[in-house]
Structures are given as C-alpha cells and as structure tokens.
Amino acid sequence: MMIYKLAFFLMLAPLSVFAQVEVTLYSNGYIYPHTDDEGGIASKHGLIDEQGLTGWDDAYLFSRTYFAPRTIGVLSVALRLKATAGDSKLSVRLDSSGKGYTLKVPGGSDYVVLPVGDFDVPDARYHCIEIRGISKTGKYYPDIRSVILSGPASANLEYNNKEYRGAPATHLWYASPADSAIAWFYSEVCVPSGVNSRNAYYMTNGFSGGYMGIQVNSGTERRFIFSIWSDYSTNDPKEIPADYAVTLIRKGKDVFTGEFGNEGSGGHSHLTFAWKNGTNYKLLVGARPKVDHTIYTAYYFAPENGEWRLIAEWDKAKTGGKLLSGLYSFVENFGPNGDDYFKADYGNQWVCTSSGTWIEMKDCLLTTTASPLNHPRYDYGAGVENGFFYMYTGGFRDIGNTSLRDPIQRPPTGKAPDIDFLKLP
C-alpha cells in the first residue's frame, strides 16, 4: 500500500516540494561549435567565465550545460539570466532533441529567474540543457549564469560544483614485482580512431620521479614527451639548487629539451611527431645508478620509423641511485575542454630487471582525481578490451563502469619484448 501512496503523491505533489538545484554554466556549461580553446570565434562572440555565459552575440553559437540525474521523471527547468542589451528569445531543449521551449527574455539590468518548462528524463545518465539564440533587439543575447532544476528528476542529481572545467584524470597502477631491481619499463599505447580531443596526455610509462607518453597539443601538433622531476620541492625550476639538478646528458634528433615548473620542477623533453590513431606505439624507459644519482633514458618505437629512437637521457641528482618503482599510466585533460572525450588503450606492459629478467605486468587498479568532494565528475572508467587495458574520461558520455581500486587483469601475452639493449641508440 505504501508504494501506491508514494506513486500517487509523486503525481500530485507540486514541484516546489522537490529539491531545487542550481547548475552553473561556469563549471558545467560549454560553447559549441567547438573552436580553438585558446581563442577563436568562441572568445570573440561569447565565452563562459565565472559569471557564466557572457558576451554572446552570435546565434551560430549555442551552449550545453551538463548534469547527471539519478532519478527518472519530470524535470522542471528555469534559467538565471539578465538581458542588459534588450529583449530576446531563446530556444531551450533537453539533450538537443525532442520537445523544446521558446523563452522570451525581457531587457533588464539585474539577474532574474525565468521558468522554461518541464521535460521528461527517461534514464539516469548524463543529460544537458541546450540553449540557442532565436532573436534579439540589442547587440547581445542574455548573460546566462545558471540552469535551475527541480521536480522529481532533481532528487539526488549530480553536477560539478567546483571550478574545474577539464575532465578528471584517471590512473592505472600496475602490480610490479616489489622485490626486483627494475631497470626497464616497456609498454604500448593506442588511441582509438575517432578520439581526437585536444589537450590530451596519454601517459604510458610513469614511475616515481618521472613519466613518458604521448600528447595531443593542438589540432595540428602531437608529441612524444618525457619528463623528470627534481627531488627539490619547488614550482620554479630556477630555485633548484645545483646539487638537486636534473641535467640533460643527450637527446634525440629534433627533440626539444628545457625546464618545467608549476607542478614541481625538473627537466622536460618532447618530440613533435604526428602519431596516428589506431596505431600501436612502443615506449621504453630505462634507469641505471650512478653513485647517488640515477640516469633515466627514454626511447620510442613508431611503425613509421621501424626502429627504436632516443627521446632524451637525463641525470637526476639525490636519488640514492634507485631504479624504477611506482609504475603507472594515466589519461589527463590538461585544458578546459572537459566536455570532450579522452580514451586510450594500454597494453603489453613488461619490466626487465638489472639482471636481464623480463617480468610481465598484467594486473592493475584504477584511481581518479574525480571525487564528490573535490571534483564531482562521474564520466570515467577502465577495463580490458582486445587484450589491452583501457581508460576513458570526459565527454559526459558514460557514468563510471569500474569500481575504484578493484583489481583489473588483462590476458597475458607470455612473450617478452625483443629488445637488444646494447643496440639502442
């Protein structure tokens, strides 16, 4: 009987009894069509900042604001906005299709809340409110600060209430032999066809004190990257004392080297290289002791070249001569385009000891920077497909499919890499 009473109550209850959720465009909204994240048409004709969507003057542009209902049913929508430049009309829809409303916005100098209408939420996943311009009497469409949601589908609704606009990072931590002196770390990576989001770092060979991987830096530039942190704690490389220095020994052809800061400090090297989606690339990092220093060397093998090539070799001080430990990979979105989708396949991970013994690593676990407290995003996950681990993040596509820190295991290949270390460049 109680179930029927609850259903009857939900049908008759006014929407005001349900929680009202204010989803800001600053943390959850994005402008389309996508343009260069550093400028271009979006910044000239409308942008999203701490105040929400402002300076919007072109009907060619529109916005989508994302959130994740945990309950299906009716969702009532209103907008908090102001139209200082005159009257206007907006089109408002759920998920860019189906029923829409035309919202008349009168001119005014203050923010107001205008009701839009009700939508039916059919499933508990990420959805968006799409806002387009229809007409305006002044130069600009309204400034839109937030989307206000209420009704049955607003119960326990999830959204990002932090300032981070990028997608959360995800990490695979490999179960490596703790009692072995690991001198080499080998892995392979493939970014699937169609995954071309900018500001992407698919880190493959991470270890305590450094990392290596591939990046998408712009619409025209991609890189192999290799960096080593100094053990001196500072975000300014100029502050590193000489006895804590990370010093370049040698580098490969066309490789850029320099310092880095702002996330710790140390030595950075990268090669601009147009690696391709759907292609496997092999990456190798080595470590050897030199008194209380460690010499780190990174190589890559691209099918386009058909051979191992050097990225760089760095001398890191104050390591005690330690070798490789804390092995991991990650997917990182280092820009504000967190509505884009990032995914890579990671496979065939092996380590080689200083005595020359190869050991396959086929077990790992997933962690992420996302959390209900610090970065409430739920569009990330990991697993195994076609014999490789994979990770994805961003795009507001899928709610996480993997429990954090649960073991993930790929099928072993049983075939160690065929590398003659003495013949490496």
C-alpha atoms as one frame of an Amber mdcrd trajectory, in Angstrom:
protein
   0.000   0.000   0.000   2.842   2.416   0.841   4.271   2.067  -2.671   0.949
   3.082  -4.242   0.631   6.031  -1.862   4.131   7.209  -2.796   3.408   6.963
  -6.532   0.131   8.871  -6.052   1.999  11.549  -4.068   4.602  11.970  -6.816
   1.876  12.505  -9.403   0.048  15.134  -7.360   2.816  16.862  -5.435   3.704
  20.409  -6.545   7.219  20.679  -7.933   8.193  23.066  -5.147   8.407  20.185
  -2.645  11.357  18.743  -4.529  14.920  19.914  -4.197  15.947  22.845  -6.340
  19.405  22.501  -7.861  21.315  25.395  -9.418  23.799  24.163 -12.028  26.244
  26.892 -13.040  27.457  27.315 -16.600  30.893  28.185 -15.212  31.559  24.615
 -14.086  29.137  22.650 -16.275  28.490  24.638 -19.455  30.345  24.637 -22.785
  30.028  26.576 -26.037  29.505  24.947 -29.428  30.586  24.540 -32.183  33.997
  23.829 -30.698  36.826  26.168 -31.592  40.421  26.607 -30.523  40.452  26.554
 -26.734  42.879  29.466 -26.641  40.586  31.843 -28.513  38.858  31.985 -31.867
  35.185  32.543 -32.502  34.005  31.471 -29.032  36.001  34.180 -27.254  35.014
  36.818 -29.803  31.301  36.079 -29.801  30.671  34.655 -26.339  32.587  32.967
 -23.558  31.984  31.161 -20.294  33.737  32.513 -17.212  32.964  32.895 -13.505
  29.819  34.876 -14.406  28.530  32.201 -16.767  27.909  32.787 -20.478  28.675
  36.416 -21.367  29.326  38.491 -24.475  27.140  36.175 -26.574  26.246  37.950
 -29.815  26.150  35.224 -32.495  23.214  32.827 -32.965  25.635  30.431 -34.644
  26.935  29.624 -31.153  24.948  27.743 -28.521  25.593  26.285 -25.081  25.051
  22.954 -23.356  25.037  22.570 -19.584  25.591  19.044 -18.243  24.290  17.206
 -15.173  23.569  13.621 -14.129  20.105  12.792 -12.750  19.950   9.690 -10.588
  16.141   9.588 -10.803  13.890   9.429 -13.866  10.735  11.508 -14.250   9.748
  15.135 -14.688  12.453  17.786 -14.579  11.400  21.430 -14.297  13.843  23.928
 -15.792  14.407  27.628 -15.204  17.273  29.969 -16.153  19.042  32.600 -14.087
  19.975  35.361 -16.545  19.953  39.052 -17.356  19.407  40.842 -20.665  21.010
  44.264 -20.373  21.101  44.772 -24.154  17.357  44.471 -24.813  14.670  41.860
 -25.319  15.460  38.457 -26.800  14.116  34.979 -27.458  15.880  31.725 -26.649
  15.275  28.099 -27.578  15.714  25.641 -24.678  15.775  21.846 -25.058  16.807
  18.749 -23.169  19.634  16.804 -24.863  19.499  18.738 -28.120  16.446  16.909
 -29.460  12.749  16.460 -28.923  10.452  18.966 -27.270  11.725  22.489 -26.856
  10.500  25.780 -25.423  10.813  29.334 -26.647  11.734  31.606 -23.748  11.002
  35.328 -24.019  13.543  37.348 -22.063  12.718  40.995 -21.296  15.539  43.500
 -21.080  16.778  44.429 -17.625  19.925  45.229 -15.659  19.508  42.615 -12.916
  19.608  38.842 -12.869  16.183  37.228 -12.842  14.958  33.627 -12.767  12.637
  32.739 -15.658  10.802  29.395 -15.783  11.241  27.442 -19.012   9.067  24.321
 -18.682   9.059  20.626 -17.892  10.983  17.808 -19.551  10.803  14.056 -19.115
  14.080  12.417 -18.038  13.907   8.831 -19.305  17.110   7.432 -17.796  19.705
   8.032 -15.095  22.752   9.204 -17.036  24.345  12.467 -18.111  21.943  14.901
 -19.791  22.252  18.518 -20.875  20.162  21.635 -21.309  20.848  23.185 -24.703
  20.277  26.930 -25.151  20.205  28.603 -28.562  19.526  32.166 -29.632  16.473
  32.900 -31.774  16.325  36.706 -31.906  17.479  39.817 -30.030  16.820  43.551
 -30.195  20.246  44.582 -28.907  23.827  43.572 -29.624  23.935  40.665 -27.182
  21.836  37.750 -26.101  21.296  37.473 -22.327  24.086  36.678 -19.930  23.205
  33.243 -18.530  24.578  32.340 -15.138  22.912  29.009 -14.342  20.276  26.405
 -15.077  17.887  25.805 -12.174  16.419  22.306 -11.928  13.582  20.975  -9.771
  10.948  18.268  -9.836  11.141  14.504  -9.231  14.186  14.036 -11.509  16.190
  16.583  -9.487  16.345  14.242  -6.493  19.995  13.306  -5.831  21.016  14.961
  -9.083  24.795  15.108  -9.605  26.693  18.030 -11.140  30.081  19.709 -10.903
  30.139  22.354  -8.167  33.879  23.004  -8.404  35.859  25.331 -10.674  37.498
  22.554 -12.712  36.226  22.556 -16.289  38.568  19.838 -17.509  37.813  16.130
 -17.371  39.147  14.242 -14.333  42.402  12.349 -14.671  42.408   8.563 -14.406
  45.321   6.287 -13.492  46.205   2.622 -13.819  48.595   1.467 -11.103  50.462
  -1.677 -12.106  51.250  -4.565  -9.792  55.009  -4.785 -10.328  57.470  -7.047
  -8.516  58.418  -5.090  -5.408  61.426  -7.261  -4.622  63.113  -6.789  -8.012
  65.542  -4.132  -9.229  63.582  -2.772 -12.195  65.913  -1.306 -14.811  63.475
  -1.071 -17.756  59.744  -0.400 -18.171  58.164  -1.260 -21.547  54.575  -0.618
 -22.673  52.418   0.011 -25.730  49.663   2.533 -26.365  46.964   3.043 -28.988
  44.462   5.888 -29.144  41.309   4.599 -30.889  40.204   6.054 -34.192  37.858
   8.996 -33.750  39.278  10.087 -30.369  40.958  13.352 -31.334  40.327  15.665
 -28.388  42.904  18.350 -27.786  44.776  18.940 -24.524  45.177  15.196 -24.032
  48.083  13.444 -22.328  48.062   9.663 -22.617  50.869   8.862 -20.192  52.189
   5.336 -20.609  55.421   4.855 -18.652  55.058   6.591 -15.317  57.332   5.947
 -12.341  58.391   7.540  -9.110  60.075  10.740 -10.271  59.134  10.916 -13.938
  56.874   9.948 -16.824  56.631   9.354 -20.564  53.757   9.239 -23.044  52.003
  10.847 -25.996  50.038  14.086 -26.233  47.540  15.937 -28.423  48.596  19.566
 -28.072  46.506  21.230 -30.777  44.615  20.485 -33.926  47.931  20.198 -35.792
  50.516  19.139 -33.202  51.124  15.836 -31.383  54.085  14.821 -29.244  56.088
  12.131 -27.501  57.011  13.515 -24.078  59.498  12.552 -21.357  59.986  14.493
 -18.114  61.959  14.016 -14.890  61.192  15.785 -11.613  63.861  17.165  -9.317
  63.676  15.912  -5.735  63.849  19.542  -4.594  60.328  20.758  -3.788  59.538
  23.889  -5.806  57.327  25.019  -8.678  60.070  27.305 -10.010  62.936  25.467
 -11.764  65.184  28.494 -11.174  65.072  27.738  -7.444  66.516  24.216  -7.765
  69.973  24.099  -6.106  72.818  22.735  -8.215  73.124  19.609  -6.091  69.446
  18.760  -6.828  69.637  19.451 -10.552  68.149  17.375 -13.359  70.748  17.642
 -16.112  70.434  16.711 -19.778  73.022  14.191 -20.971  71.867  13.750 -24.570
  68.768  13.955 -26.713  67.434  12.535 -29.966  67.165  14.289 -33.298  64.652
  17.173 -33.368  63.866  16.714 -29.658  63.177  19.876 -27.648  64.559  19.993
 -24.106  64.190  22.509 -21.318  62.946  23.127 -17.801  59.407  22.843 -16.470
  57.626  24.163 -13.386  54.221  24.818 -11.810  53.728  21.120 -10.903  57.028
  20.513  -9.244  60.086  21.253 -11.360  62.660  19.434 -13.412  63.765  18.549
 -16.926  61.377  18.283 -19.869  61.858  16.797 -23.336  59.460  16.261 -26.212
  59.436  15.315 -29.857  56.805  16.734 -32.170  55.552  13.668 -34.009  52.285
  13.092 -35.889  51.431   9.764 -34.289  48.257   8.203 -35.664  45.041   6.971
 -34.130  44.526   3.232 -34.349  48.295   2.555 -34.384  50.298   0.858 -31.623
  53.354   2.723 -30.368  56.012   1.184 -28.133  57.633   3.149 -25.319  60.614
   2.247 -23.153  62.168   3.909 -20.095  65.414   2.774 -18.500  67.166   3.631
 -15.232  70.722   2.965 -14.096  72.507   4.095 -10.939  75.441   6.491 -10.883
  76.625   6.811  -7.267  73.770   8.782  -5.621  72.306   9.838  -8.997  70.057
   7.963 -11.457  70.372   8.171 -15.231  66.953   7.946 -16.927  66.663   7.243
 -20.664  63.548   7.139 -22.850  63.012   5.591 -26.294  60.055   5.225 -28.628
  59.329   2.789 -31.458  56.974   4.053 -34.166  55.881   1.830 -37.068  56.512
   4.845 -39.284  60.229   4.591 -38.425  60.578   0.848 -37.879  63.263   1.259
 -35.206  63.877   2.417 -31.642  64.782   6.093 -31.381  66.055   8.170 -28.490
  63.992  10.916 -26.910  66.362  12.002 -24.133  68.655  10.944 -21.314  68.612
  12.823 -18.001  70.857  12.748 -14.937  68.850  13.177 -11.736  70.691  14.002
  -8.514  69.879  12.974  -4.930  68.151   9.689  -5.830  70.425   7.368  -3.907
  70.912   5.512  -7.178  67.409   3.985  -7.068  65.912   2.340 -10.125  62.258
   2.241 -11.276  59.285   1.863  -8.924  55.665   3.041  -8.573  54.786   2.171
 -12.170  51.564   3.593 -13.619  49.784   5.149 -16.615  47.174   7.897 -16.846
  44.773   9.827 -19.056  44.855  13.581 -18.450  42.927  16.510 -19.918  45.277
  19.471 -19.349  42.892  22.086 -20.813  39.364  23.352 -20.085  37.639  21.169
 -22.713  36.209  18.662 -20.254  33.192  18.017 -22.448  35.488  16.256 -24.928
  36.102  12.518 -24.741  39.516  11.057 -23.939  40.407   7.386 -24.266  43.480
   5.224 -24.837  44.328   1.530 -24.824  47.365   0.480 -22.772  48.899  -2.953
 -23.180  51.765  -5.426 -23.127  53.398  -3.955 -20.019  56.699  -5.585 -19.054
  59.608  -4.763 -16.775  63.172  -6.002 -17.074  65.405  -6.361 -14.040  69.011
  -5.223 -13.887  69.982  -8.886 -14.266  68.093  -9.127 -17.579  64.945 -10.977
 -16.460  61.682  -9.910 -18.135  58.507  -9.918 -15.992  55.023  -9.304 -17.426
  52.665  -6.915 -15.615  49.040  -7.906 -16.223  47.315  -6.617 -13.073  46.382
  -3.064 -12.146  43.794  -0.923 -10.391  42.080   2.347 -11.277  42.185   5.654
  -9.418  40.942   9.109 -10.430  41.127  12.757  -9.416  37.325  12.881  -9.533
  35.565  12.785  -6.184  32.240  14.015  -4.757  34.187  16.459  -2.581  36.923
  17.816  -4.873  35.760  17.297  -8.459  32.246  15.853  -8.862  32.542  14.189
 -12.254  31.374  10.646 -12.955  32.236  10.173 -16.649  35.321   7.979 -16.324
  36.119   4.282 -16.347  38.517   1.500 -17.246  38.600  -2.134 -18.223  40.022
  -4.612 -20.705  39.274  -4.975 -24.416  41.168  -6.806 -27.153  43.853  -7.832
 -24.682  44.684  -4.236 -23.630  43.710  -2.201 -20.597  41.765   0.938 -21.459
  40.840   4.150 -19.668  38.404   6.881 -20.633  37.346  10.185 -19.143  35.260
  13.218 -20.086  32.598  13.834 -22.681  29.670  13.333 -20.294  29.016  10.010
 -22.015  29.153   7.116 -19.572  28.877   7.063 -15.812  31.884   5.163 -14.415
  31.813   1.454 -15.200  34.572   0.430 -12.785  34.777   0.444  -9.009  37.861
   2.316  -7.895  40.757   0.190  -6.695  39.109  -3.059  -7.782  41.664  -5.359
  -9.468  41.708  -5.289 -13.280  43.534  -8.036 -15.157  44.393  -8.344 -18.832
  45.217 -11.661 -20.502  48.969 -12.340 -20.511  50.831 -12.426 -23.794  53.640
 -14.562 -22.405  56.024 -13.084 -24.963  58.616 -10.644 -23.667  59.714  -7.713
 -25.850  62.550  -8.495 -28.232  64.950  -5.681 -27.377  68.727  -5.732 -27.547
  69.570  -3.011 -25.027  73.176  -2.810 -26.240  71.986  -1.789 -29.705  69.669
   1.013 -28.558  70.789   4.410 -29.831
